[in-house]
Amino acid sequence: MKTGGCTMAVVSALFSCSAMDMPCTQHVSFPDAFAAAVGDAPQSAPVALLRLAGDGRVLHQIGWPDTLPPVQGRAVHTLFRELDDDGCSHWPSFCADSGGDVSRHVWHLCDNGQAVCVECARLPGDAAGDWLLRVSHGTPEDAAQRELRLLARAAHQAGDAVLITCAGGLIEYVNPAFERSTGYSAEEVLGRSPGLLKSGLHGPDVYARLWRALRSGEVFRMVFTNRRKNGELYHEEKTISPIRDAQQRISHYVATSRDVSERIRAQDQLEYLAGMDALTDLPNRRLFTDRLRQAMRRAMRTECPLAVLFIDLDRFKVINDTLGHSVGDALLTEVAARLRGCVRASDTVARLGGDEFTVLLEETGDRAAVTEIAEKILAALAEGVRVQGREFFVSASVGVALFPENGHSVDELLSRADLSMYRAKAAGRNTVRFYDQSMDAHAHTELSAEIALHGALERREFFLVYQPIIDTRTGRVATVEALLRWNSPTEGVVPPDRFIPLLEETGLIVPVSRWSLREALRDLRMLQATQPQLHLAFNLSGRQLRDDDLVSDITSALQEAGVDPRMLELEITESTLMEDIPRTTDILGALDTMGISLAIDDFGTGYSSLAYLMRFAVRTLKIDRSFVSQLRSSSDAVTIVRAITSLADSMGLEVVAEGVETPGQLAQLTELGCHRLQGYLFSRPVRPEELLRLSCFSPAAPQT
């Protein structure tokens, strides 16, 4: 195969995988034109440009050979033999035959008979019908050779690994990036099959699909797990493209690959995290419900009952609020360890969130056996727990639901175990209660709260508090997050985890959030008198995303407050984001067009998928407080935070860490590349007037 025959098909092929593994049965020799072209090569010959009038007269010339007289003003047929016929010009007929396309010819100079390469084209938009001729020494084959040299240099110097094989799959060229990536030198792989990189992790069906695609002339793309020369596994994002010769037969395959091992490792860590609680290293709600569903199927086959225990620590909130989350998290970690010690290896202990734990007991026998395990748990928790030099005594309330006696679905069992736990709390805490139908009365309590919430907005019982997000690079507040609170006439200030789910369930979250956003934007406008660049973070719920008027509500609220949409950031949890992807995509796209930012709250505790980060216009990832609290004690937490910050940095996203309570956490997060922090170290959630008294709002020097 002549090197000059390599066409622009090479160009498209240069963006392509070394996964081919098939014995060569039709090897076509391909001289190492790439290697030769990369070496020293003569520079291109001089080029002349001639502008011709429509009648073939030379109007202007640039760069004609010094050995020839000037040609300006001459007729073109006196320059080239092919246009001259005994003094008559063929130029008019040439113009008529050429149309408007660029044409290439090998003509001879009339003066000395030298062959030159001439490219002819009409000047676009020229009313006079002028032509442009590009004249160079040599032939079209010489130009193709120069083109090949350029392409060869591009392949040789490319950052991605490039590999070329013959039609039968034997390697004929690899570039230096391939050598660096695989550890193999060119001499070690030339003439061999790319199968030498196989890891053994892809089955024959993968290669069968690969060859079916290539032989039909299609491009094949896939992420492969291959093995370097030293035995190390790595992940490559690969593409393989067929190259056709002049007769449109596949003569070669060209492949490129990019090492994506770091990205895959980060994805694996996040996927692991999606099923595990980072603080306690227990299964989270997602993994627990999956295991419960499988256990219920087994129980139906074996007719062996199972039990679900719902465990809530008594008065844990007092410890958490009084002594801080670092003490609370250390206590939760110890509780998790004790729960694991009370059950069999075949049972499952999970943390659903906060201070709520669940236990799945399979093949439980009778109620007496379940009671014995539940009381064992209470006894283990009652023993003193020493945290940061202090001793705590923890009790818990345990609710139990049995399958199939108390429910036939995951939701029924969990909700009835939860009801039982609340009955245990009502009975004085530190006790166990099994579900019975009388517990449905608990729903009446929820109904009372729901009724009270219906009038709370009109009675002005809701109010907002704000927690600042600090940029450590300036020491100043960058954003304030608006948080909703309810001051009940009968119960006082109600924790948000009690009333917000009710607002969600009843749909009241829509009008309450509509009021909250307007109130928050008015407060932001007031605060911007001190901090003109201050942003507002506002939480969106799943119910709001289902509201047809959401975009118009937000637009009118911004206009009423006179706030720049770019100063508003909407926070959405991962689970909310994935509920109705097509609808969510449309809504968030409209908000992004307005300039409003999107932040993913509690990132790492849900789906943690790279796919939605690319699909939605996400600008900020908020690292969950459970990771922050474990930075000093868990290398896994450090790895996860580093992975998130690295992922965000590579995608141009901002990162905010929640729950920062100690200077040590601040220093470590800054070292890991996270510069926006939120937590009690800077301020608890406070009213707007209290924000103004914080040092981060002061025009004085930044805080340390």
Summary of the structure (lengths in Angstrom):
residues: 704
radius of gyration: 36.2
end to end distance: 69.5
largest distance: 118.9
contacts: 2218
relative contact order: 0.07
helix: 41%
strand: 25%
